[in-house]
Amino acid sequence: DWVEAAALLDGGRRAAAVHFGGAVAIWDTDSGALLRGVHRGTFVWMNQIIGMQASTMGDLFVTFSPTNVTVWSARSGSVVHSYADLEGSIQGIGISPAGEVMAVCGDGWVSAWEMRSGDEL
Protein backbone atom coordinates (compact mmCIF):
# COMPACT_ATOMS: atom_id res chain seq x y z
CA ASP A 1 0.00 0.00 0.00
CA TRP A 2 1.38 3.41 -1.00
CA VAL A 3 2.11 5.57 2.08
CA GLU A 4 1.87 9.35 1.60
CA ALA A 5 3.11 10.44 5.04
CA ALA A 6 3.96 9.08 8.49
CA ALA A 7 4.60 10.41 12.00
CA LEU A 8 5.70 8.94 15.32
CA LEU A 9 3.26 9.25 18.22
CA ASP A 10 3.43 8.84 21.98
CA GLY A 11 7.21 8.97 22.29
CA GLY A 12 7.68 6.58 19.38
CA ARG A 13 5.51 3.80 20.81
CA ARG A 14 3.01 4.25 17.98
CA ALA A 15 3.17 5.43 14.39
CA ALA A 16 0.49 6.94 12.18
CA ALA A 17 0.53 6.49 8.43
CA VAL A 18 -1.62 7.99 5.71
CA HIS A 19 -2.13 5.74 2.72
CA PHE A 20 -2.83 6.78 -0.86
CA GLY A 21 -6.61 7.06 -1.17
CA GLY A 22 -7.21 8.48 2.29
CA ALA A 23 -6.86 5.63 4.79
CA VAL A 24 -5.25 6.58 8.11
CA ALA A 25 -3.69 3.80 10.20
CA ILE A 26 -2.13 3.77 13.67
CA TRP A 27 0.43 1.04 14.39
CA ASP A 28 2.21 -0.27 17.50
CA THR A 29 5.92 0.17 16.75
CA ASP A 30 7.06 -2.67 19.04
CA SER A 31 4.76 -5.41 17.74
CA GLY A 32 3.89 -4.00 14.32
CA ALA A 33 0.20 -4.59 15.12
CA LEU A 34 -2.44 -2.37 13.53
CA LEU A 35 -4.19 -0.56 16.40
CA ARG A 36 -6.63 1.61 14.45
CA GLY A 37 -7.57 1.99 10.83
CA VAL A 38 -9.88 4.66 9.44
CA HIS A 39 -10.98 5.01 5.83
CA ARG A 40 -11.97 8.56 4.90
CA GLY A 41 -14.19 7.87 1.89
CA THR A 42 -13.44 7.64 -1.80
CA PHE A 43 -10.33 9.08 -3.35
CA VAL A 44 -10.61 12.60 -4.75
CA TRP A 45 -7.38 14.10 -6.12
CA MET A 46 -7.74 17.52 -4.42
CA ASN A 47 -8.49 15.77 -1.12
CA GLN A 48 -5.44 13.53 -1.32
CA ILE A 49 -3.57 13.77 1.97
CA ILE A 50 -0.11 15.13 1.23
CA GLY A 51 1.35 15.53 4.69
CA MET A 52 1.04 14.98 8.40
CA GLN A 53 2.61 16.10 11.65
CA ALA A 54 2.25 14.92 15.26
CA SER A 55 2.02 17.08 18.35
CA THR A 56 4.98 16.82 20.71
CA MET A 57 2.71 15.17 23.28
CA GLY A 58 1.91 12.50 20.69
CA ASP A 59 -1.79 12.47 21.53
CA LEU A 60 -2.91 14.44 18.46
CA PHE A 61 -1.77 14.44 14.86
CA VAL A 62 -2.71 16.51 11.85
CA THR A 63 -3.15 15.49 8.22
CA PHE A 64 -3.60 17.89 5.35
CA SER A 65 -4.56 17.93 1.70
CA PRO A 66 -4.65 20.94 -0.64
CA THR A 67 -8.23 21.63 0.53
CA ASN A 68 -8.60 20.19 4.04
CA VAL A 69 -6.87 19.98 7.44
CA THR A 70 -7.89 17.29 9.92
CA VAL A 71 -6.84 16.96 13.59
CA TRP A 72 -6.96 13.35 14.82
CA SER A 73 -6.84 11.70 18.24
CA ALA A 74 -3.88 9.33 18.26
CA ARG A 75 -5.52 7.23 20.98
CA SER A 76 -8.94 6.67 19.43
CA GLY A 77 -8.25 7.32 15.74
CA SER A 78 -11.24 9.65 15.63
CA VAL A 79 -11.42 13.11 14.08
CA VAL A 80 -11.14 15.91 16.65
CA HIS A 81 -11.55 18.83 14.20
CA SER A 82 -11.68 19.23 10.44
CA TYR A 83 -11.20 22.45 8.49
CA ALA A 84 -12.17 22.90 4.84
CA ASP A 85 -12.75 25.78 2.43
CA LEU A 86 -9.86 27.82 3.76
CA GLU A 87 -8.47 30.89 1.99
CA GLY A 88 -6.78 28.89 -0.77
CA SER A 89 -4.73 25.82 -1.46
CA ILE A 90 -3.04 24.48 1.67
CA GLN A 91 0.71 24.11 1.31
CA GLY A 92 1.92 23.33 4.83
CA ILE A 93 1.20 22.97 8.52
CA GLY A 94 3.13 23.51 11.72
CA ILE A 95 2.48 22.69 15.35
CA SER A 96 3.81 24.78 18.23
CA PRO A 97 6.48 23.16 20.45
CA ALA A 98 3.97 22.72 23.28
CA GLY A 99 1.46 21.14 20.87
CA GLU A 100 -1.23 23.70 21.65
CA VAL A 101 -1.44 25.70 18.41
CA MET A 102 -1.52 24.65 14.76
CA ALA A 103 -0.60 27.00 11.92
CA VAL A 104 -1.78 26.35 8.36
CA CYS A 105 -0.36 28.21 5.38
CA GLY A 106 -1.01 28.63 1.71
CA ASP A 107 0.00 31.00 -1.05
CA GLY A 108 -0.02 34.40 0.70
CA TRP A 109 -1.94 33.43 3.86
CA VAL A 110 -1.47 31.88 7.31
CA SER A 111 -4.16 30.87 9.82
CA ALA A 112 -3.79 29.48 13.35
CA TRP A 113 -6.04 27.33 15.54
CA GLU A 114 -5.97 26.03 19.09
CA MET A 115 -5.47 22.28 18.68
CA ARG A 116 -7.86 21.05 21.39
CA SER A 117 -10.76 23.50 21.13
CA GLY A 118 -10.55 24.08 17.39
CA ASP A 119 -10.90 27.83 17.91
CA GLU A 120 -9.28 30.07 15.32
CA LEU A 121 -6.77 32.52 16.80
N, C-alpha and C positions, 0 to 999 in steps of 0.2 A: 504494500500500500504506500503511495506517495505521500511523504510527510512534508508539509509546508513550513512548519515552525515547531519549536519545542522549547520548554523552559523547566528548570528544576524548581520543585516546591518543597516546603517544609524541611529546610536544611538539607535538601538532596535526598530525602527518604522517598519522595515521589517525583514523578515527571509527568508533565502534560504535553500532549502532542496534538497538533491539528493536521488532519489528513485532507488531501485533495478531495474536494466535494463537500467539505463542511463538517466532517465528523471530528469531535473532540474526545480524546481519551486520556485517562489518568492511570498511570502505571505505578506499581511498587518497584522501586529500583533494586531492592535486595533480591526479591523472588522473581521479578519479571511478570508478576501477575497483573492482569487488567483489573483495576479497581472500579472504574466508572467509564462508561462509554455513552456519548450523547450524539445523536445525529440531528443536524440542524436543517433538515429539509432537503429539497432538491438543489442541485448545483446551478448557480446562476453566475456567470463570469464576473460581473461587477460586485457580487457578494462573496467572491472567493477570499477566504482568509489569507492574508499575506504576511502576517506577523503576530507575535505574542510577546508578552513580558509578564513576569511574576512580581508580586510585591515582595519586599524584603522579609516580611513575616511569613511568606509562603502560603497564606491562607486564601489569598485572592490572586487571580491572574486575569489578564486582559488579552483579548484577541481583536484584530481589526482587519477590515477589508477596505477597499476604496470608498465604501458608502456606509459602513456600520462599525461601531465599537461596542464590544460586549465585555462586561465584567462578570467573571465566574467565581463561584465558591470552589476552592480546591478540595474541600472536604466532602461536599455533597455532589459536586458536578452540576449544580443548578445555576441558572442565570440570576445574577444579583441585580444588574442594570443593563440596559441596552440603549444605545444612542444611534439614531439614524437621521437622515436628512440634515446633516450639518452644513456648514457654509460652503463646502466644496469637497473635492476629492481628498480623502484622508491619506496622508503620506507617512505619518509616524506617530508614535505614542511615547510617553515617558512617565515614570512613576517616581514620586519623591522618595528620598532615602528612607523616610519613616513609613512609607507605604500608605500615606493618608490622602495624597492628592495625585490625580492623573491629569497629564496634559496631552492634548491631541492637536496635531498641526496638519495644515494643508498648504496649498500655494497661497501665501499672503495672509494666513490667519492662524491663530492659536486660541484654543479654549481650554479651560481647566474645570475639573469636577472633584468633589470630595468622594473618595472611593466607596465609603460605606453608606452614606446617605444618598448619593447620586445627585446632590445639589450642585448646580453650576456656580462657580466662584466668579 
